[in-house]
């Protein structure tokens, strides 16, 4: 009986140890990374790559030679990778390993370092002094990532070089012909771009507007300048202030009440696709007030693929349409 009792106690103790959660610490071995026969290209130039768990990764440090800025912030424990827009004729010289595909190259480790690509966190692995980022995940940052099974190549192209990062000017603000100090404006407008022709109605001439794309989303922006229609469009600005919020008040932009307000007052259509998920934002400027609408549910087009844009805020029934001179 005594022997059985001791065995039972020992078994219970072992089970208790095994059931305790084990937390990995920064610097602990998390796994191994491998050589690969895949040829990876970044903006047309080959870059060395490795394999972790069947996924392709490229070195953040190597990207410093491919028109990217790679900066380490020791205090914040963050690594920043950002595109450089200056063109260069220099072709990076890669040091690609000659190991057979699948060869263990070393260990990767748990890390508390946050790696950011173009300002947003991306999955990264620390191999002991080098940081590797997940190539396939760069799609989520607006990069075009193409896999060719026949050639065993992975091609990564940044949004600007692929044609998915651009700005289209829709209107340029002007002072109203009759400058009435107490003018409130019409309180609504519509702007239409169709086949290169721009038309508008209401307050469309009182602000400068653009449609911009970063490869992942669109931003429809509006800027009211002092020397344009800032003081002649208070009625429209009041409506915009009720739907758009500063970054520190971003939670208010996501409420059901505000979404309903935007659905009622805002219409944005790009190439026939109506935006249903629209977020209102605003930011401060020197001598101007800026509003914007973020769109994430419309297909992402290249600039030369944009054929038609419609943008309206407020009730434009009965308003006279006029031609907008190209900005």
SEGU-696951 format. One line per 2 residues: number of its first residue (from 1); their letters; for each residue x, y, z of C-alpha. Coordinates in steps of 0.02 Angstrom, whole numbers, m for minus. Example, Ala and Ser with C-alpha at 12.3 -4.5 7.8 and 13.67 -1.06 7.14 Angstrom:
2
1 = AS = 615 m225 390; 684 m53 357
REM end
This chain:
327
1 = XX = 0 0 0; 139 119 45
3 = XX = 230 84 m120; 72 114 m221
5 = XX = 40 274 m126; 216 342 m162
7 = XX = 199 296 m347; 32 385 m356
9 = XX = 106 542 m276; 255 538 m395
11 = XX = 141 518 m547; 33 662 m489
13 = XX = 187 772 m466; 250 732 m641
15 = XX = 79 769 m716; 73 935 m623
17 = XX = 242 986 m694; 192 936 m871
19 = XX = 29 1032 m859; 114 1194 m807
21 = XX = 123 1322 m949; 298 1350 m1019
23 = XX = 332 1524 m1084; 467 1552 m1214
25 = XX = 588 1691 m1177; 675 1806 m1299
27 = XX = 832 1717 m1359; 761 1541 m1342
29 = XX = 778 1428 m1494; 612 1428 m1587
31 = XX = 656 1319 m1736; 772 1295 m1885
33 = XX = 785 1382 m2054; 834 1298 m2216
35 = XX = 915 1330 m2385; 798 1339 m2535
37 = XX = 809 1315 m2723; 685 1458 m2749
39 = XX = 754 1612 m2836; 677 1767 m2758
41 = XX = 674 1937 m2845; 640 2105 m2764
43 = XX = 593 2241 m2889; 679 2144 m3027
45 = XX = 844 2104 m2939; 880 1935 m2860
47 = XX = 892 1931 m2670; 946 1787 m2559
49 = XX = 806 1690 m2474; 782 1550 m2348
51 = XX = 642 1432 m2299; 550 1417 m2134
53 = XX = 402 1300 m2124; 379 1295 m2312
55 = XX = 375 1485 m2326; 502 1598 m2411
57 = XX = 590 1736 m2313; 711 1873 m2361
59 = XX = 837 1964 m2253; 790 2138 m2193
61 = XX = 973 2185 m2187; 995 2136 m2370
63 = XX = 850 2250 m2419; 963 2397 m2376
65 = XX = 1047 2364 m2546; 881 2359 m2642
67 = XX = 822 2541 m2624; 755 2516 m2448
69 = XX = 802 2605 m2288; 833 2486 m2143
71 = XX = 845 2572 m1973; 863 2496 m1800
73 = XX = 790 2584 m1647; 879 2511 m1495
75 = XX = 769 2600 m1367; 604 2549 m1447
77 = XX = 670 2377 m1497; 600 2402 m1672
79 = XX = 671 2377 m1847; 603 2493 m1981
81 = XX = 606 2445 m2166; 549 2583 m2283
83 = XX = 551 2606 m2471; 667 2736 m2549
85 = XX = 589 2814 m2703; 751 2869 m2786
87 = XX = 792 2768 m2942; 962 2684 m2953
89 = XX = 1050 2593 m3095; 1154 2489 m2975
91 = XX = 1110 2304 m2968; 1137 2225 m2796
93 = XX = 1262 2083 m2787; 1186 1940 m2688
95 = XX = 1275 1807 m2590; 1164 1657 m2620
97 = XX = 1206 1498 m2526; 1258 1346 m2627
99 = XX = 1186 1222 m2503; 1065 1090 m2569
101 = XX = 881 1137 m2547; 820 1087 m2375
103 = XX = 990 1097 m2289; 983 1162 m2110
105 = XX = 1069 1331 m2107; 1044 1369 m1922
107 = XX = 921 1410 m1785; 799 1553 m1769
109 = XX = 755 1622 m1599; 614 1696 m1499
111 = XX = 627 1886 m1504; 545 2040 m1430
113 = XX = 595 2145 m1581; 453 2218 m1685
115 = XX = 492 2232 m1871; 394 2358 m1975
117 = XX = 379 2366 m2163; 323 2537 m2224
119 = XX = 264 2577 m2049; 161 2419 m2015
121 = XX = 214 2263 m1917; 265 2112 m2021
123 = XX = 305 1933 m1969; 492 1918 m1941
125 = XX = 618 1791 m1877; 784 1821 m1788
127 = XX = 925 1705 m1839; 1052 1775 m1717
129 = XX = 1101 1946 m1783; 996 1943 m1943
131 = XX = 810 1972 m1967; 709 1881 m2100
133 = XX = 536 1938 m2153; 397 1833 m2230
135 = XX = 400 1869 m2417; 223 1806 m2452
137 = XX = 152 1921 m2318; 213 2073 m2413
139 = XX = 53 2056 m2517; m39 2129 m2367
141 = XX = 68 2285 m2383; 20 2319 m2564
143 = XX = 167 2226 m2641; 136 2114 m2791
145 = XX = 202 1939 m2750; 202 1817 m2897
147 = XX = 250 1634 m2886; 306 1537 m3041
149 = XX = 302 1351 m3007; 389 1305 m3170
151 = XX = 539 1419 m3144; 537 1405 m2954
153 = XX = 542 1595 m2941; 457 1716 m2821
155 = XX = 446 1895 m2885; 408 2039 m2766
157 = XX = 365 2211 m2836; 331 2365 m2729
159 = XX = 162 2455 m2755; 238 2609 m2837
161 = XX = 339 2507 m2964; 190 2393 m2998
163 = XX = 76 2542 m3033; m35 2523 m2880
165 = XX = 26 2676 m2785; m32 2842 m2856
167 = XX = m137 2998 m2836; m275 3060 m2953
169 = XX = m323 3243 m2937; m510 3273 m2948
171 = XX = m533 3458 m2909; m437 3614 m2863
173 = XX = m517 3734 m2741; m558 3912 m2792
175 = XX = m633 4063 m2708; m818 4085 m2750
177 = XX = m857 4220 m2877; m964 4311 m2748
179 = XX = m866 4319 m2585; m1002 4337 m2457
181 = XX = m922 4340 m2284; m1069 4248 m2206
183 = XX = m1090 4121 m2347; m1122 3945 m2283
185 = XX = m1111 3862 m2453; m1230 3732 m2520
187 = XX = m1185 3602 m2388; m1167 3464 m2518
189 = XX = m1074 3422 m2679; m1040 3290 m2809
191 = XX = m884 3263 m2916; m881 3147 m3065
193 = XX = m733 3089 m3170; m786 2995 m3325
195 = XX = m672 2963 m3473; m556 3105 m3423
197 = XX = m696 3233 m3406; m728 3309 m3235
199 = XX = m895 3382 m3182; m964 3438 m3015
201 = XX = m1106 3523 m2925; m1139 3612 m2761
203 = XX = m981 3652 m2662; m866 3549 m2776
205 = XX = m762 3701 m2822; m726 3757 m2643
207 = XX = m595 3626 m2598; m455 3524 m2675
209 = XX = m486 3337 m2685; m387 3183 m2735
211 = XX = m406 2995 m2742; m248 2907 m2685
213 = XX = m201 2723 m2676; m60 2638 m2581
215 = XX = m88 2464 m2651; m200 2407 m2506
217 = XX = m333 2542 m2493; m398 2706 m2564
219 = XX = m408 2876 m2479; m527 3007 m2546
221 = XX = m461 3170 m2475; m530 3347 m2465
223 = XX = m429 3503 m2419; m509 3670 m2378
225 = XX = m379 3809 m2391; m392 3986 m2324
227 = XX = m361 4060 m2497; m495 3949 m2573
229 = XX = m662 3901 m2498; m620 3877 m2314
231 = XX = m728 4023 m2256; m868 3994 m2382
233 = XX = m913 3813 m2347; m955 3805 m2161
235 = XX = m1114 3705 m2191; m1021 3567 m2283
237 = XX = m880 3567 m2157; m1005 3546 m2015
239 = XX = m1070 3387 m2099; m893 3322 m2128
241 = XX = m843 3355 m1947; m990 3247 m1891
243 = XX = m925 3097 m1991; m735 3115 m1986
245 = XX = m622 3099 m1833; m442 3132 m1785
247 = XX = m327 2984 m1753; m343 3002 m1564
249 = XX = m533 2986 m1581; m527 2843 m1706
251 = XX = m644 2734 m1603; m787 2855 m1637
253 = XX = m763 2830 m1824; m801 2644 m1805
255 = XX = m966 2658 m1712; m1125 2592 m1793
257 = XX = m1202 2764 m1777; m1062 2845 m1877
259 = XX = m1063 2709 m2009; m1249 2740 m2031
261 = XX = m1217 2928 m2046; m1085 2898 m2182
263 = XX = m1198 2775 m2274; m1334 2907 m2277
265 = XX = m1225 3053 m2334; m1075 2986 m2431
267 = XX = m1067 2897 m2598; m902 2839 m2676
269 = XX = m900 2734 m2835; m739 2681 m2923
271 = XX = m751 2595 m3093; m932 2551 m3053
273 = XX = m893 2475 m2882; m983 2564 m2740
275 = XX = m888 2576 m2576; m987 2501 m2433
277 = XX = m854 2507 m2297; m803 2689 m2281
279 = XX = m709 2764 m2133; m706 2952 m2102
281 = XX = m541 3031 m2048; m473 3207 m2030
283 = XX = m308 3289 m1991; m241 3460 m1949
285 = XX = m146 3575 m2065; m70 3749 m2064
287 = XX = m200 3862 m2145; m312 3721 m2203
289 = XX = m430 3585 m2142; m418 3410 m2216
291 = XX = m548 3273 m2220; m536 3100 m2294
293 = XX = m631 2939 m2324; m539 2773 m2315
295 = XX = m602 2636 m2433; m551 2454 m2414
297 = XX = m686 2354 m2503; m664 2413 m2684
299 = XX = m546 2315 m2800; m372 2391 m2810
301 = XX = m337 2456 m2984; m181 2524 m3067
303 = XX = m188 2709 m3107; m215 2683 m3293
305 = XX = m357 2562 m3255; m461 2697 m3167
307 = XX = m593 2751 m3292; m729 2825 m3183
309 = XX = m746 2900 m3009; m900 2970 m2922
311 = XX = m890 3057 m2754; m1031 3148 m2665
313 = XX = m1072 3209 m2491; m1244 3269 m2438
315 = XX = m1405 3289 m2538; m1368 3356 m2713
317 = XX = m1545 3346 m2782; m1583 3489 m2899
319 = XX = m1406 3558 m2902; m1338 3624 m3066
321 = XX = m1191 3528 m3138; m1037 3620 m3203
323 = XX = m872 3573 m3283; m720 3561 m3171
325 = XX = m562 3626 m3251; m427 3493 m3239
327 = X = m313 3530 m3090
REM end
